Amino acid sequence: MNELNIGETILKLRKERKLTQEELALMIGISAGAVSKWENGNSMPDISILAPLARALNTSIDTLLSFHKELSEEEVNNIKSKLTKIFLHEGYAVGEKECKRYLSEYPNSIYLKVEVAGLLNTYLMMSEDDSEEFIKAKRQEALDLFN
């Protein structure tokens, strides 16, 4: 969900504070070029810079890193859309692998679990393994997510 949008976040917060790249850079002891690279997505700040950067932008490190304990409905819908495309274009095995990756990244998101369970169940028919055992096991995994 979590895609890391730190550059966009820095740009937005810097503009809200009416700071130039040079002013922000001076506040945290780096070059204006480094700020520019962050904002353009060409690089990311070093971890040692995050606390001073957050203080300079009057925010938290969680906000800088786009960290949220829970995913929003919009974020879950975006993930669901990406997963649907993966199932359709790359097949069930790849889709299932990506579903598991998202579930491990956001283990507490009930809404994500419900949506992933639905996707796993829906696209199961696309699996190369159509044995009764396999289908039964995968349906149980999807059911377990619902629970």
Residue, then its C-alpha position, 0 to 999 in steps of 0.5 A: m500500500n505502502e508504496l513509499n511516496i516520500g518525495e511527494t510527501i516532502l514536496k507537499l509539506r515543504k510547500e505547505r511550510k512555504l520553504t524553498q528546497e534551499e531553505l529546507a536543505l539548510m535546516i537539516g544540513i544537506s544540499a538543495g540538490a539532495v532535496s530535489k532528488w528526493e522530490n523527483g523520486n530519484s533518491m530517498p533520504d538516508i535514515s539518519i536524516l528522517a528525524p531532522l527532516a520530520r522536525a523541519l517539516n513539522t510532521s512525524i516520521d510515520t507521515l514522511l514514510s506514508f505509514h498508516k496502521e490501517l489501510s484506507e478503503e481507497e488503498v485496499n481498492n487500489i491493491k485489489s485493482k492491481l491484484t485483479k490485473i495480475f490474476l488476469h495477465e499473469g495467472y493464478a499462481v502469481g496472483e496468489k503469491e502477490c496476495k500473500r505478499y500484501l497480506s504479510e505486509y498488512p497483516n491487521s487489515i481485515y478489509l484487505k483480508v476480505e477482498v483478497a479472500g474474494l479474489l483468491n476464490t474468484y480466480l481459483m478457476m484460472s489455476e493450472d491445478d484443477s484437482e479436487e484436493f487443490i481446489k478444496a485446499k485453496r477454498q479453505e484458505a480463502l474461507d480462513l481469511f474471511n474468518 
